[in-house]
Amino acid sequence: MINVFNQNITPRIDYALRLIFETILKSKVSLFDNSERFAQSAGPKINYSEINIPNSIKIKPHGLLNESHLQHQNPTFFEWNETTVIFPVDESDLPFDIFTASFYLASRYEEYLPGKRDSHQRFMPRYSIAGQNMLLEKPLINIWALKFANIIEEKFPGFSFQRSTFRYQPSFDIDNAWAFQHKGFAKLFLSPFKDLVKGNFKTLALRFKVFWHLKPDPYNNYEFMLSTLKQFHFRPITFFLMSSSGKRDRAISHRNIFFRNLILQMAKAGKIGIHPSYRSNKNNKHLSKEINRLENITHKKVKRSRQHYLKLSFPKTYRALIENGIKADYSMGYASRPGFRASIATPFYFFDIIENQATNLKIYPFQVMDVTLLNYRHMNPADAIKKINQLMTETAKVGGTFISLWHNETLSETGRWRGWRNVYNEMTRMAAELRDGQKNITS
């Protein structure tokens, strides 16, 4: 049990303390607003206040966590104990306010503020403080928490934190279940005509080969996806797009029997979730309808979600998910950059800054997406493997959870995706080695 003193325990303070001690360091925290009772408590003592209290570690508050509004922040970066930190404070046993720094990054404070967005109205990594300071590929909050844990253990001999171990969670987004198969009679006859008019003769030829079963559908890679994971004893989470057709929502009809069978197949292999459509961001009714469609197929409540196009708008998107019964979201990552969008490698709870309260929506940050590596970073398969290895190693160092985002179509081994099955295989193998290596160390 960690004991913490502060005269005025605000919702932000409560959230930040629990983020560090309970979410990351796996230790219960007891909060005190009475200094005498705090001084008499047994166990490690953290004095998060301006006053001095003997036999405790003092962290001087920056002040942000006592506020209940939003305003522009310009955190100062500096080096401490071989890492980069923000929100400096003086007369403190740490030279920075670890709780304010962690709250600022995990809450995505900067994404609530007005600023430039991309063509899909997404916050861009280049405008984040981590991106501007070349720190997107470091799980800063985990690093700070572990260094702080070492200081607490030195100050209070006999007390030790439980160290988390590395976990890997493969995940898939199914935007378009098949390239040519099972598309219905209208598309079956109209699509070849469109290929002919546009001069897409290679696509037309492949379409007919798939139709006559001379070649497999290039997007039908589910057996390969699952066999690789089964070999290394991983179970996936698969997110299905359940929208009606739209410009950016090319989903197969939820009434399609082949699509429904695919959903049930993936549900047996692991967990599934909703992939809210592009247009659902503007209309909550679409989100509710799409969730209902998936529930009608599985006959189970849908609890997991990942936004199509990774469209996140704070706090609107997460509020809509909460209203629709979603308990876990996997959208926390950038489309254009790999790394740690919230500077954390541990699942954590969403804090609504506008409402100034913690929620029960758990956020699962992902670190790498196939499309990011090829389309945005222009990496070849060998470079992609190196980048994944780097990020996975950073995650393992802090006992974090590494989540990958892959698509069924990128495993086709055709065109520009030739060689990316090996990337997927290597990623899975590396994750298994890191997991099993930890088991051998602790056994």
Secondary structure as the mmCIF struct_conf table of DSSP 4:
data_model
#
loop_
_struct_conf.conf_type_id
_struct_conf.id
_struct_conf.beg_label_comp_id
_struct_conf.beg_label_asym_id
_struct_conf.beg_label_seq_id
_struct_conf.end_label_comp_id
_struct_conf.end_label_asym_id
_struct_conf.end_label_seq_id
STRN STRN1 ILE A 2 PHE A 5
BEND BEND1 GLN A 7 ASN A 8
HELX_RH_AL_P HELX_RH_AL_P1 PRO A 11 ARG A 18
HELX_RH_PI_P HELX_RH_PI_P1 LEU A 19 ILE A 24
BEND BEND2 LEU A 25 LEU A 25
STRN STRN2 VAL A 29 PHE A 32
BEND BEND3 ASP A 33 ASP A 33
HELX_RH_AL_P HELX_RH_AL_P2 SER A 35 GLN A 40
BEND BEND4 GLY A 43 GLY A 43
STRN STRN3 LYS A 45 ASN A 47
BEND BEND5 SER A 49 ILE A 51
TURN_TY1_P TURN_TY1_P1 PRO A 54 ASN A 55
BEND BEND6 SER A 56 SER A 56
STRN STRN4 ILE A 57 LYS A 58
BEND BEND7 GLY A 63 GLY A 63
HELX_RH_3T_P HELX_RH_3T_P1 LEU A 64 ASN A 66
BEND BEND8 HIS A 69 HIS A 69
HELX_LH_PP_P HELX_LH_PP_P1 PRO A 75 THR A 76
STRN STRN5 PHE A 77 TRP A 80
TURN_TY1_P TURN_TY1_P2 ASN A 81 GLU A 82
STRN STRN6 THR A 83 ILE A 86
BEND BEND9 PHE A 87 PHE A 87
STRN STRN7 PRO A 88 PRO A 88
BEND BEND10 ASP A 90 PRO A 95
STRN STRN8 PHE A 96 PHE A 96
HELX_RH_AL_P HELX_RH_AL_P3 ILE A 98 ALA A 106
TURN_TY1_P TURN_TY1_P3 SER A 107 ARG A 108
HELX_RH_AL_P HELX_RH_AL_P4 TYR A 109 TYR A 112
BEND BEND11 LEU A 113 LEU A 113
STRN STRN9 ARG A 117 ARG A 117
TURN_TY1_P TURN_TY1_P4 SER A 119 HIS A 120
BEND BEND12 GLN A 121 GLN A 121
HELX_LH_PP_P HELX_LH_PP_P2 ARG A 122 ARG A 122
STRN STRN10 PHE A 123 PHE A 123
HELX_LH_PP_P HELX_LH_PP_P3 MET A 124 MET A 124
HELX_RH_3T_P HELX_RH_3T_P2 PRO A 125 TYR A 127
BEND BEND13 SER A 128 SER A 128
HELX_RH_AL_P HELX_RH_AL_P5 ILE A 129 GLN A 132
TURN_TY1_P TURN_TY1_P5 ASN A 133 MET A 134
TURN_TY1_P TURN_TY1_P6 LEU A 136 GLU A 137
BEND BEND14 LYS A 138 LYS A 138
HELX_RH_AL_P HELX_RH_AL_P6 LEU A 140 LYS A 155
BEND BEND15 PHE A 156 PHE A 156
TURN_TY1_P TURN_TY1_P7 PRO A 157 GLY A 158
HELX_LH_PP_P HELX_LH_PP_P4 PHE A 161 SER A 164
STRN STRN11 ARG A 167 ILE A 174
BEND BEND16 ASP A 175 ASP A 175
BEND BEND17 ALA A 177 ALA A 177
BEND BEND18 ALA A 179 PHE A 180
TURN_TY1_P TURN_TY1_P8 GLN A 181 HIS A 182
HELX_RH_AL_P HELX_RH_AL_P7 PHE A 185 LYS A 198
TURN_TY1_P TURN_TY1_P9 GLY A 199 GLY A 199
HELX_RH_AL_P HELX_RH_AL_P8 PHE A 201 PHE A 211
TURN_TY1_P TURN_TY1_P10 TRP A 212 HIS A 213
BEND BEND19 LEU A 214 LYS A 215
TURN_TY1_P TURN_TY1_P11 PRO A 218 TYR A 219
HELX_RH_AL_P HELX_RH_AL_P9 TYR A 222 GLN A 231
TURN_TY1_P TURN_TY1_P12 PHE A 232 HIS A 233
STRN STRN12 ILE A 237 PHE A 240
HELX_LH_PP_P HELX_LH_PP_P5 SER A 243 SER A 245
BEND BEND20 LYS A 247 ARG A 248
HELX_LH_PP_P HELX_LH_PP_P6 ALA A 251 SER A 253
TURN_TY1_P TURN_TY1_P13 HIS A 254 ARG A 255
HELX_RH_AL_P HELX_RH_AL_P10 ILE A 257 ALA A 269
BEND BEND21 GLY A 270 GLY A 270
STRN STRN13 LYS A 271 ILE A 274
HELX_RH_3T_P HELX_RH_3T_P3 TYR A 278 ASN A 281
TURN_TY1_P TURN_TY1_P14 LYS A 282 LYS A 282
HELX_RH_AL_P HELX_RH_AL_P11 ASN A 284 THR A 298
BEND BEND22 HIS A 299 LYS A 300
STRN STRN14 ARG A 304 SER A 305
HELX_RH_3T_P HELX_RH_3T_P4 HIS A 308 LEU A 310
TURN_TY1_P TURN_TY1_P15 PHE A 314 PRO A 315
HELX_RH_AL_P HELX_RH_AL_P12 LYS A 316 GLU A 323
TURN_TY1_P TURN_TY1_P16 ASN A 324 GLY A 325
STRN STRN15 ALA A 328 ASP A 329
BEND BEND23 GLY A 333 GLY A 333
BEND BEND24 ALA A 335 SER A 336
BEND BEND25 GLY A 339 GLY A 339
TURN_TY1_P TURN_TY1_P17 ARG A 341 ALA A 342
BEND BEND26 SER A 343 SER A 343
BEND BEND27 ALA A 345 THR A 346
STRN STRN16 PHE A 348 ASP A 352
TURN_TY1_P TURN_TY1_P18 ILE A 353 ASN A 356
STRN STRN17 GLN A 357 ILE A 363
STRN STRN18 VAL A 368 MET A 369
HELX_RH_AL_P HELX_RH_AL_P13 ASP A 370 VAL A 371
HELX_RH_PI_P HELX_RH_PI_P2 THR A 372 TYR A 376
TURN_TY1_P TURN_TY1_P19 ARG A 377 ARG A 377
HELX_RH_AL_P HELX_RH_AL_P14 PRO A 381 LYS A 397
TURN_TY1_P TURN_TY1_P20 VAL A 398 GLY A 399
STRN STRN19 THR A 401 HIS A 407
HELX_RH_3T_P HELX_RH_3T_P5 ASN A 408 LEU A 411
BEND BEND28 SER A 412 SER A 412
HELX_RH_3T_P HELX_RH_3T_P6 GLY A 415 TRP A 417
TURN_TY1_P TURN_TY1_P21 ARG A 418 GLY A 419
HELX_RH_AL_P HELX_RH_AL_P15 TRP A 420 THR A 442
#
